[in-house]
């Protein structure tokens, strides 16, 4: 089984690449992940979670 790691995206990023990395890791549509994250940011602490994830998640190696 290949090892999968959670990385921030280098190529498909709007701000810091967190949503694209999460979408790639879970094999989801990136637009869906971005929309869900935006809705959660309006209703709770998802904006802080995004910044924490950006600080913790490494960039995908080239």
C-alpha positions as CSV (number, residue, x, y, z in Angstrom):
1,X,0.0,0.0,0.0
2,X,1.5,3.4,-1.0
3,X,2.1,5.8,1.8
4,X,-0.2,8.9,1.6
5,X,0.7,12.1,3.4
6,X,-1.2,15.3,3.7
7,X,0.5,18.2,1.9
8,X,-0.4,21.7,0.9
9,X,-0.7,22.0,-2.8
10,X,1.9,23.9,-4.9
11,X,-0.1,24.0,-8.1
12,X,-3.8,24.2,-7.3
13,X,-3.9,26.9,-4.6
14,X,-5.9,30.1,-4.1
15,X,-4.4,31.3,-0.8
16,X,-2.1,28.8,0.9
17,X,-3.0,25.5,-0.7
18,X,-4.7,23.9,2.3
19,X,-8.1,23.1,0.7
20,X,-6.4,21.7,-2.4
21,X,-4.2,19.5,-0.3
22,X,-7.1,18.2,1.7
23,X,-9.1,17.6,-1.4
24,X,-6.2,15.7,-3.0
25,X,-5.7,13.6,0.2
26,X,-9.3,12.5,0.4
27,X,-9.8,12.3,-3.4
28,X,-12.5,15.0,-3.4
29,X,-13.4,17.9,-5.6
30,X,-11.4,20.9,-4.6
31,X,-14.4,23.3,-5.1
32,X,-16.5,21.2,-2.7
33,X,-13.8,21.4,0.0
34,X,-13.4,25.2,-0.5
35,X,-17.1,25.7,-0.3
36,X,-17.5,23.6,2.8
37,X,-14.5,25.4,4.4
38,X,-16.0,28.8,3.6
39,X,-19.4,27.9,5.1
40,X,-17.7,26.5,8.2
41,X,-15.6,29.7,8.5
42,X,-18.8,31.7,8.7
43,X,-20.3,29.5,11.4
44,X,-17.3,28.7,13.6
45,X,-13.5,28.7,14.0
46,X,-12.6,27.3,10.6
47,X,-10.7,30.4,9.7
48,X,-8.3,29.8,12.6
49,X,-8.2,26.1,11.7
50,X,-7.1,27.0,8.2
51,X,-4.2,29.1,9.5
52,X,-3.1,26.4,11.9
53,X,-3.3,23.8,9.1
54,X,-1.3,26.1,6.8
55,X,1.4,26.3,9.5
56,X,1.5,22.6,10.2
57,X,1.1,21.0,6.8
58,X,4.2,20.9,4.7
59,X,4.3,21.9,1.1
60,X,4.2,19.1,-1.4
61,X,7.8,18.3,-2.5
62,X,8.5,19.2,-6.1
